[in-house]
Amino acid sequence: STWGLLSFAVASMAVPGRHRPSAYQASGDDEVEKERSEAAVRTASLKRHIRSLGPYPVFSRDWFAMTASLQNIGAAALVDSAAAPTEPVASTLWDRSADVVARLMLEEGKVNLCLRNTRDWKILQRNLWSNADFKATIYGKLKLTEATVDANAVAFEVNMGNLLRCCFRAVETVQTTDIPLLVEHTVEVLQYALDNEPQIRAFAPSFLEGCQEAVVGHLLLGVFDQIEHLVSERLMELIACHNVLILLIRFVARFETLFGPKDLLALCATASAIVLTDSFVTRPDAFLSADAERELVAAWDAAIMPLLAKPEGAALSSRLRPLRDLVLRLKMLHG
């Protein structure tokens, strides 16, 4: 009928201000659901890789398989670290979308495992460096070229370093960390480097960014960033017992031109955090001998001040104020 045709024509007319969705255009809800689905797939894949981590002997078949999984985990850790806020936040791991890796590592109970695996590797690495016959024996048992073994070792250390740095940004992770193990590992890594400087410098062209010598300062700084949530007395006993404060300063002074400014400044910031604690304020002689005090003053002028003058130093200048104030007092004391 005429009225039927007219009704159809009116219904077909475009109404000003109204958008007619295309049949080929996904709605906003569809896009959100798609993103959630893709994120769920990525998380499930990441969880499988994290679950595959285990206490495997270095250079065993399972260790090489774990190193392959670490490539994926380490890459995800870098993404999370880049998206994380620069300042501490009050929310928990389960509230923050940028901490998926740390949350999964905590839920699966893998943080201390990775710390132990890393320490096991560094112990073996030091033996390989110091004993050529031992290295020849170990490598001779592997059906791989030396270049392949070395490449896997570097990948393991770099990705494990990225993973641990990502995890140590979260208070929940730090609270479950084997602190004595971390302190012992830190001392072993830095002391060996100081005792074997030519070896470290010869090794340097291979890789520096991501090696444990460059990473342990960030891990220990992560602990001190959360010290108010820890049993600080036990931590400070370990710091004093192992002479960690002057060890950090010696490493910075010795390798100021070899390692990156950010890594060295992390060591300086850790030293400054130690100085700020009640334990140091009440018993400074437990952490620094008279000779170590003079060593600190010399290192401040020769190495730390030049680091603070670099662009990377500006961001950490305020964090190093306790250490600077201590140096000023020591200068007055020792002349």
Phi, psi and chi 1 to 4 in degrees:
 res  aa     phi    psi   chi1   chi2   chi3   chi4
   1 SER       -  167.0   67.2      -      -      -
   2 THR   -62.7  -43.3  -57.8      -      -      -
   3 TRP   -65.5  -33.5  -76.8  108.4      -      -
   4 GLY   -66.8  -42.3      -      -      -      -
   5 LEU   -64.9  -39.1  -69.6  172.8      -      -
   6 LEU   -65.7  -42.3 -178.2   58.9      -      -
   7 SER   -62.3  -39.7  -61.6      -      -      -
   8 PHE   -64.9  -40.9  173.9   78.6      -      -
   9 ALA   -64.9  -43.3      -      -      -      -
  10 VAL   -64.3  -42.0  171.3      -      -      -
  11 ALA   -65.0  -26.4      -      -      -      -
  12 SER   -87.0  -12.5  -58.4      -      -      -
  13 MET   -72.3  144.5  -68.7  174.0   61.2      -
  14 ALA   -73.7  131.5      -      -      -      -
  15 VAL   -92.4  126.2  179.1      -      -      -
  16 PRO   -55.4  136.3  -24.3   34.3      -      -
  17 GLY    84.2   -8.3      -      -      -      -
  18 ARG  -104.0  131.2 -179.8 -177.4  -62.9  172.8
  19 HIS   -96.7  127.8  173.6   69.4      -      -
  20 ARG   -93.6  109.5  -65.3 -178.8   61.2 -164.2
  21 PRO   -62.5  138.1   23.1  -32.3      -      -
  22 SER   -75.3  149.4  167.0      -      -      -
  23 ALA   -67.0  -19.6      -      -      -      -
  24 TYR   -98.4    1.0  -59.1  100.3      -      -
  25 GLN  -102.6  121.4  179.2 -178.6   -8.9      -
  26 ALA   -72.0  142.7      -      -      -      -
  27 SER   -73.4  165.2   67.9      -      -      -
  28 GLY   -59.3  -38.9      -      -      -      -
  29 ASP   -63.2  -37.8  -70.3  -17.4      -      -
  30 ASP   -64.6  -40.1  -70.6  -19.4      -      -
  31 GLU   -65.1  -43.5  -72.3  -63.1  -36.2      -
  32 VAL   -61.5  -44.5  170.2      -      -      -
  33 GLU   -63.6  -37.8 -174.0   59.1   33.6      -
  34 LYS   -64.2  -43.1 -179.4 -178.8  177.7 -177.1
  35 GLU   -63.7  -41.3  -70.2  177.8    3.3      -
  36 ARG   -63.1  -40.8  -72.5  175.8  177.8  169.9
  37 SER   -64.4  -44.3  177.1      -      -      -
  38 GLU   -65.0  -39.4  -68.9  174.4  -12.1      -
  39 ALA   -64.8  -38.5      -      -      -      -
  40 ALA   -63.9  -38.8      -      -      -      -
  41 VAL   -65.3  -44.1  170.5      -      -      -
  42 ARG   -63.6  -41.5  -71.3 -166.0  -62.1  -89.9
  43 THR   -64.9  -42.1  -59.7      -      -      -
  44 ALA   -62.8  -41.5      -      -      -      -
  45 SER   -65.0  -42.2  175.0      -      -      -
  46 LEU   -63.6  -40.1 -176.4   58.5      -      -
  47 LYS   -63.1  -39.2 -177.8  179.5  -71.0 -171.8
  48 ARG   -62.4  -42.8  -75.2 -165.6  -62.9  -87.2
  49 HIS   -63.9  -42.6  -75.0  -61.6      -      -
  50 ILE   -65.7  -39.3  -71.9  174.4      -      -
  51 ARG   -65.7  -21.9  -75.6  179.4  172.5  173.2
  52 SER   -78.3  -11.3   72.5      -      -      -
  53 LEU   -70.0  136.8  -57.5  177.1      -      -
  54 GLY  -152.5  172.9      -      -      -      -
  55 PRO   -81.6   59.9   31.7  -34.8      -      -
  56 TYR   -86.7  139.8  -53.7  122.7      -      -
  57 PRO   -58.9  141.3  -22.0   32.7      -      -
  58 VAL   -59.7  134.7 -179.8      -      -      -
  59 PHE    72.5   10.6  -65.2  157.6      -      -
  60 SER   -78.4  167.6   65.2      -      -      -
  61 ARG   -58.5  -43.8 -176.8 -174.1  -60.9  -87.5
  62 ASP   -65.8  -33.2  -71.7  -27.9      -      -
  63 TRP   -64.5  -43.2 -175.6   89.9      -      -
  64 PHE   -64.4  -39.0  -78.6  105.9      -      -
  65 ALA   -64.7  -40.3      -      -      -      -
  66 MET   -63.7  -38.1  177.6  173.3   64.5      -
  67 THR   -61.9  -36.0  -61.4      -      -      -
  68 ALA   -65.6  -42.0      -      -      -      -
  69 SER   -65.0  -34.0  -76.2      -      -      -
  70 LEU   -63.8  -25.7  -86.2  171.1      -      -
  71 GLN   -58.7  -45.0  -63.6  -85.0   17.2      -
  72 ASN   -70.4  -42.7  -64.9  -80.6      -      -
  73 ILE   -67.1  -43.1  -56.0  169.8      -      -
  74 GLY   -62.6  -38.8      -      -      -      -
  75 ALA   -64.6  -42.4      -      -      -      -
  76 ALA   -65.2  -36.2      -      -      -      -
  77 ALA   -64.3  -38.6      -      -      -      -
  78 LEU   -64.4  -39.1  -75.0  176.4      -      -
  79 VAL   -63.5  -46.1  172.5      -      -      -
  80 ASP   -62.3  -42.2  -83.0    9.2      -      -
  81 SER   -64.8  -38.3  -64.6      -      -      -
  82 ALA   -67.8  -30.6      -      -      -      -
  83 ALA   -89.0   -8.4      -      -      -      -
  84 ALA   -75.3  148.7      -      -      -      -
  85 PRO   -66.4  149.9   23.5  -32.7      -      -
  86 THR   -76.7  -24.8   55.0      -      -      -
  87 GLU  -104.4  150.8  -62.6  -64.7  -32.2      -
  88 PRO   -58.9  144.4  -23.1   33.4      -      -
  89 VAL  -120.8  156.5  -67.7      -      -      -
  90 ALA   -84.4  -17.9      -      -      -      -
  91 SER   -70.5  163.4   58.1      -      -      -
  92 THR   -90.7  170.2   69.9      -      -      -
  93 LEU   -55.2  -35.0  -90.9  177.9      -      -
  94 TRP   -78.9   -6.9  -70.0  -94.8      -      -
  95 ASP  -100.0  -11.7  -61.0  -36.5      -      -
  96 ARG  -108.7  124.2  -59.7 -166.8  -64.4  -89.7
  97 SER   -72.8  -18.9   59.5      -      -      -
  98 ALA   -88.2    6.8      -      -      -      -
  99 ASP  -124.4   40.7  -77.9  -50.3      -      -
 100 VAL   -64.2  -45.2  175.3      -      -      -
 101 VAL   -62.5  -49.0  173.5      -      -      -
 102 ALA   -61.5  -39.8      -      -      -      -
 103 ARG   -63.9  -46.1  174.3  172.6   59.2   80.6
 104 LEU   -66.4  -39.1  -68.1  176.2      -      -
 105 MET   -62.1  -39.4  -72.7  -73.5  -68.9      -
 106 LEU   -69.3  -45.0 -174.4   62.3      -      -
 107 GLU   -64.0  -34.8  -70.0  174.8  -11.8      -
 108 GLU   -89.1   -2.6  -61.6  -62.7  -32.2      -
 109 GLY    65.1   43.0      -      -      -      -
 110 LYS  -109.0   -3.4  -60.3  -68.1 -172.5  176.5
 111 VAL   -65.9  -52.9  177.6      -      -      -
 112 ASN   -67.2  -31.8  -73.8  -38.8      -      -
 113 LEU   -58.8  -46.4  167.2   73.8      -      -
 114 CYS   -67.1  -35.8  -73.1      -      -      -
 115 LEU   -64.5  -42.9 -172.3   56.3      -      -
 116 ARG   -66.1  -42.3  -73.3 -168.5  -64.9  -90.0
 117 ASN   -60.2  -40.3  -77.6   -8.8      -      -
 118 THR   -65.8  -43.2  -57.6      -      -      -
 119 ARG   -64.5  -41.4 -173.1 -167.8 -173.5 -162.3
 120 ASP   -58.0  -42.1  -71.4  -14.3      -      -
 121 TRP   -64.3  -45.6  154.6 -117.6      -      -
 122 LYS   -65.7  -34.5  -67.7  -58.3  -73.5 -174.0
 123 ILE   -63.1  -45.8  -69.8  172.1      -      -
 124 LEU   -65.1  -41.8  177.8   61.6      -      -
 125 GLN   -58.8  -42.2 -177.0 -170.5   58.0      -
 126 ARG   -63.9  -37.2  -68.7 -169.5  -73.9  -90.9
 127 ASN   -68.2  -38.3  -71.5  -30.7      -      -
 128 LEU   -64.6  -40.2  -66.5  172.5      -      -
 129 TRP   -66.2  -37.8  -79.4  -10.3      -      -
 130 SER   -92.1  -10.1   59.3      -      -      -
 131 ASN  -138.9  100.0 -169.4  -32.2      -      -
 132 ALA   -63.5  -38.5      -      -      -      -
 133 ASP   -64.8  -41.2  -68.8  -21.7      -      -
 134 PHE   -62.1  -42.5  175.6   72.2      -      -
 135 LYS   -62.7  -43.8  179.5  177.8  179.5  179.1
 136 ALA   -61.7  -37.8      -      -      -      -
 137 THR   -67.4  -47.1  -60.1      -      -      -
 138 ILE   -63.8  -49.1  -65.8  -64.3      -      -
 139 TYR   -67.0  -31.2  -82.7   50.1      -      -
 140 GLY   -66.6  -24.1      -      -      -      -
 141 LYS   -81.2  -13.2  -65.8  178.4  179.6  178.7
 142 LEU   -94.3  137.4  -57.7  172.3      -      -
 143 LYS   -89.2   49.7  -64.2  179.9 -179.9  179.7
 144 LEU  -139.8  156.1  -62.8  167.0      -      -
 145 THR   -72.2  156.9   65.0      -      -      -
 146 GLU   -60.4  -37.4 -178.2  173.7  -21.0      -
 147 ALA   -63.4  -38.8      -      -      -      -
 148 THR   -67.3  -43.0  -61.1      -      -      -
 149 VAL   -62.7  -45.7  175.8      -      -      -
 150 ASP   -63.3  -39.0  -71.6  -15.9      -      -
 151 ALA   -65.3  -39.8      -      -      -      -
 152 ASN   -67.0  -37.0  -85.2  -88.5      -      -
 153 ALA   -64.9  -43.1      -      -      -      -
 154 VAL   -64.1  -44.8  169.5      -      -      -
 155 ALA   -61.0  -41.6      -      -      -      -
 156 PHE   -59.5  -49.9  173.3   87.3      -      -
 157 GLU   -67.6  -42.3 -173.2  165.1  -12.8      -
 158 VAL   -65.6  -47.9  169.8      -      -      -
 159 ASN   -69.0  -36.5  -75.0  -57.3      -      -
 160 MET   -65.8  -37.3 -164.1   65.3   89.1      -
 161 GLY   -64.2  -45.0      -      -      -      -
 162 ASN   -61.7  -39.1  -69.3  -25.1      -      -
 163 LEU   -66.9  -47.9  172.6   57.5      -      -
 164 LEU   -66.2  -39.0  -70.8  171.7      -      -
 165 ARG   -61.1  -40.7  -77.6 -173.1   63.7  177.8
 166 CYS   -62.2  -44.2  175.5      -      -      -
 167 CYS   -67.8  -35.9  -69.4      -      -      -
 168 PHE   -78.9    5.8  -86.2   63.6      -      -
 169 ARG   -82.3  -15.1  -70.5 -174.4  -64.2   99.7
 170 ALA  -103.5  132.9      -      -      -      -
 171 VAL   -62.8  -36.2   60.6      -      -      -
 172 GLU   -61.6  -36.5  -63.6   91.7  -18.2      -
 173 THR   -71.4  -45.5  -57.2      -      -      -
 174 VAL   -61.1  -37.8  172.4      -      -      -
 175 GLN   -64.9  -23.4  -73.2  175.0  -36.7      -
 176 THR  -101.3    1.7   63.1      -      -      -
 177 THR   -76.2  144.2  -64.2      -      -      -
 178 ASP   -75.9   89.6 -174.6  -20.2      -      -
 179 ILE   -61.8  -44.7  -61.8  -64.0      -      -
 180 PRO   -56.4  -39.5  -27.3   36.2      -      -
 181 LEU   -63.5  -43.5  175.6   64.0      -      -
 182 LEU   -62.7  -44.0  174.0   63.2      -      -
 183 VAL   -65.1  -44.4  172.8      -      -      -
 184 GLU   -62.4  -42.5  -69.9  168.0    9.9      -
 185 HIS   -62.2  -44.1  171.7   60.7      -      -
 186 THR   -60.3  -46.2  -60.0      -      -      -
 187 VAL   -63.4  -44.1  169.7      -      -      -
 188 GLU   -60.8  -44.5  -69.4  167.6   -2.7      -
 189 VAL   -64.9  -49.3  167.3      -      -      -
 190 LEU   -71.2  -40.0  -61.4 -175.9      -      -
 191 GLN   -67.1  -40.2 -169.3   62.1   61.8      -
 192 TYR   -62.0  -41.8 -177.2   86.9      -      -
 193 ALA   -61.2  -42.0      -      -      -      -
 194 LEU   -67.7  -36.1  -71.4  167.2      -      -
 195 ASP   -79.1  -16.6  -67.0  -17.9      -      -
 196 ASN  -133.7   51.0  -61.7  -87.9      -      -
 197 GLU   -56.9  -46.0 -178.1  179.1   -9.7      -
 198 PRO   -58.5  -37.5  -24.3   35.4      -      -
 199 GLN   -65.3  -42.6 -162.0  173.6   72.6      -
 200 ILE   -64.6  -42.3  -62.9  -62.4      -      -
 201 ARG   -68.7  -33.6  -68.4 -170.7  177.9  -83.2
 202 ALA   -69.9  -32.1      -      -      -      -
 203 PHE   -79.5  -22.7  173.7   69.5      -      -
 204 ALA   -52.9  -39.9      -      -      -      -
 205 PRO   -60.5  -23.0  -25.0   35.7      -      -
 206 SER   -66.0  -56.4  -59.2      -      -      -
 207 PHE  -168.8  145.5   79.8  101.7      -      -
 208 LEU  -125.2  -47.7  -79.8  178.4      -      -
 209 GLU   -68.6  115.5 -173.7  175.9   -3.6      -
 210 GLY   106.7  -14.7      -      -      -      -
 211 CYS   -73.0  158.2   68.3      -      -      -
 212 GLN   -63.5  -29.6  -77.8  -63.8  -66.2      -
 213 GLU   -59.5  -29.9  -71.8   77.8    4.9      -
 214 ALA   -92.5  -15.6      -      -      -      -
 215 VAL   -99.6  -34.0  167.8      -      -      -
 216 VAL   -58.8  -31.3  -70.7      -      -      -
 217 GLY   -62.8  -39.3      -      -      -      -
 218 HIS   -66.9  -37.8  -64.9  -80.4      -      -
 219 LEU   -67.5  -46.1  -57.3 -175.3      -      -
 220 LEU   -66.8  -35.2 -159.4   54.4      -      -
 221 LEU   -64.3  -36.7 -178.6   58.4      -      -
 222 GLY   -60.5  -35.8      -      -      -      -
 223 VAL   -67.5  -46.5  170.1      -      -      -
 224 PHE   -69.2  -25.3  -85.3   93.2      -      -
 225 ASP   -65.1  -23.0  -78.8  -16.2      -      -
 226 GLN  -113.7   20.9  -50.7  -66.4  -11.3      -
 227 ILE   -62.0  -27.9 -166.7  169.5      -      -
 228 GLU   -67.7  -16.7   63.0 -174.1   60.5      -
 229 HIS  -100.3    6.8  -57.1  -69.3      -      -
 230 LEU  -117.3  169.6  -54.4  173.6      -      -
 231 VAL   -82.9   90.0 -178.9      -      -      -
 232 SER   -68.1  -27.2   59.9      -      -      -
 233 GLU   -60.2  -44.9  -68.6   79.7    7.5      -
 234 ARG   -65.3  -41.7  177.0   57.2  179.7  146.9
 235 LEU   -60.1  -46.6  168.9   61.3      -      -
 236 MET   -69.6  -30.1  -63.3  -48.8  -64.4      -
 237 GLU   -60.8  -42.3  -74.3  175.1    5.2      -
 238 LEU   -66.3  -40.8  -68.2  166.0      -      -
 239 ILE   -62.5  -42.6  -64.4  -62.9      -      -
 240 ALA   -70.1  -43.7      -      -      -      -
 241 CYS   -60.2  -39.2  177.5      -      -      -
 242 HIS   -95.9    7.5  -68.8  -74.6      -      -
 243 ASN    53.0   43.0  -65.9  -47.6      -      -
 244 VAL   -65.0  -38.2  172.3      -      -      -
 245 LEU   -57.4  -53.8  176.9   54.2      -      -
 246 ILE   -71.3  -27.1 -164.6   58.1      -      -
 247 LEU   -63.2  -42.5 -176.3   61.4      -      -
 248 LEU   -60.4  -44.7  -59.5  174.2      -      -
 249 ILE   -66.2  -42.1  -60.6  -59.2      -      -
 250 ARG   -61.6  -41.1  -75.3  172.9 -176.5  158.6
 251 PHE   -63.1  -44.1 -171.4   91.2      -      -
 252 VAL   -61.9  -45.5  172.0      -      -      -
 253 ALA   -64.4  -38.7      -      -      -      -
 254 ARG   -75.4  -37.5 -174.4   79.3   60.9   82.6
 255 PHE  -115.1   28.2  -64.8  107.4      -      -
 256 GLU   -59.4  -30.3 -176.1 -122.1  -25.2      -
 257 THR   -97.6   -1.8   59.9      -      -      -
 258 LEU  -101.5  -46.0 -175.0   62.8      -      -
 259 PHE   -94.3  162.0  -72.0   88.2      -      -
 260 GLY   -68.0  150.3      -      -      -      -
 261 PRO   -57.6  -39.7  -23.5   32.8      -      -
 262 LYS   -63.1  -39.9  -71.6 -175.8  178.4  180.0
 263 ASP   -69.8  -41.1  -59.5  -35.8      -      -
 264 LEU   -69.5  -37.5  -65.4  172.0      -      -
 265 LEU   -67.5  -29.3  -75.6  164.6      -      -
 266 ALA   -64.1  -38.3      -      -      -      -
 267 LEU   -64.8  -42.3  -65.4  169.0      -      -
 268 CYS   -64.2  -42.1  -64.1      -      -      -
 269 ALA   -64.5  -35.4      -      -      -      -
 270 THR   -65.5  -43.8  -56.0      -      -      -
 271 ALA   -59.9  -42.0      -      -      -      -
 272 SER   -64.6  -37.9 -167.2      -      -      -
 273 ALA   -65.4  -35.4      -      -      -      -
 274 ILE   -62.9  -45.0  -66.5  171.4      -      -
 275 VAL   -61.6  -28.8  169.1      -      -      -
 276 LEU   -78.9  -14.7 -165.7   58.2      -      -
 277 THR   -73.0  155.9   62.3      -      -      -
 278 ASP   -62.5  -34.9  -69.1  -21.1      -      -
 279 SER   -60.9  -42.6  -63.6      -      -      -
 280 PHE   -71.5  -42.7 -178.6   88.0      -      -
 281 VAL   -60.3  -39.1  171.2      -      -      -
 282 THR   -84.4  -26.3   55.3      -      -      -
 283 ARG  -138.9   62.9  -63.2 -173.6  -56.5  121.1
 284 PRO   -61.7  -30.9   21.1  -32.3      -      -
 285 ASP   -67.0  -17.7   57.2  -43.3      -      -
 286 ALA   -74.9  -16.8      -      -      -      -
 287 PHE  -110.9  -25.9  -61.5   86.1      -      -
 288 LEU  -139.0  124.5  -75.8  175.3      -      -
 289 SER   -79.1  172.4   65.3      -      -      -
 290 ALA   -61.8  -40.5      -      -      -      -
 291 ASP   -65.6  -39.1  -71.6  -20.1      -      -
 292 ALA   -66.2  -33.5      -      -      -      -
 293 GLU   -62.0  -44.4  -71.1  176.6  -13.5      -
 294 ARG   -64.8  -37.0  -64.1 -175.8 -179.7   89.4
 295 GLU   -64.0  -40.1 -162.7  174.2  -15.9      -
 296 LEU   -63.4  -44.5  168.3   58.4      -      -
 297 VAL   -61.2  -44.1  170.5      -      -      -
 298 ALA   -64.7  -41.2      -      -      -      -
 299 ALA   -67.0  -36.5      -      -      -      -
 300 TRP   -59.6  -47.3  177.9  -90.7      -      -
 301 ASP   -71.7  -39.7  -68.0  -24.4      -      -
 302 ALA   -84.0  -32.5      -      -      -      -
 303 ALA  -123.6  -43.7      -      -      -      -
 304 ILE   -75.8  -40.8  -58.8  175.5      -      -
 305 MET   -59.1  -45.1  -76.9  -65.8  -70.1      -
 306 PRO   -60.6  -33.8  -26.4   35.4      -      -
 307 LEU   -66.3  -41.3  -78.8  172.1      -      -
 308 LEU   -66.7  -23.8  -75.3  172.1      -      -
 309 ALA   -77.5  -14.3      -      -      -      -
 310 LYS   -76.7  159.1  -64.6  178.5 -178.5  -67.0
 311 PRO   -54.7  -36.1  -26.1   34.0      -      -
 312 GLU   -68.2  -22.9  -62.7   86.7  -11.2      -
 313 GLY   -75.1  -25.7      -      -      -      -
 314 ALA   -60.2  -39.2      -      -      -      -
 315 ALA   -69.0  -24.1      -      -      -      -
 316 LEU  -107.1    4.8  -73.8  176.8      -      -
 317 SER   -56.4  -44.4  178.9      -      -      -
 318 SER   -67.5  -32.7   61.1      -      -      -
 319 ARG   -70.5  -23.6  -62.0 -162.8   66.7  168.3
 320 LEU   -92.3    3.5  -93.9   60.9      -      -
 321 ARG   -60.5  -43.0 -173.2  170.5  -63.7  134.1
 322 PRO   -58.8  -39.1  -25.3   35.8      -      -
 323 LEU   -68.1  -41.2 -171.5   61.9      -      -
 324 ARG   -62.7  -42.8 -178.3 -163.9   62.5 -169.5
 325 ASP   -63.5  -38.0  -67.8  -15.6      -      -
 326 LEU   -63.1  -43.9  172.5   62.3      -      -
 327 VAL   -60.6  -41.9  169.5      -      -      -
 328 LEU   -61.7  -41.2  -66.6  176.1      -      -
 329 ARG   -65.9  -39.8  -67.7 -163.3  -60.4  -87.4
 330 LEU   -67.3  -35.6  -67.0  175.7      -      -
 331 LYS   -62.3  -40.0  -75.5 -177.4  175.6 -179.1
 332 MET   -68.3  -36.1  -65.8  177.0   61.8      -
 333 LEU   -71.0  -44.5  177.3   63.9      -      -
 334 HIS   -96.2   -3.8  -63.8  -64.2      -      -
 335 GLY    76.6      -      -      -      -      -
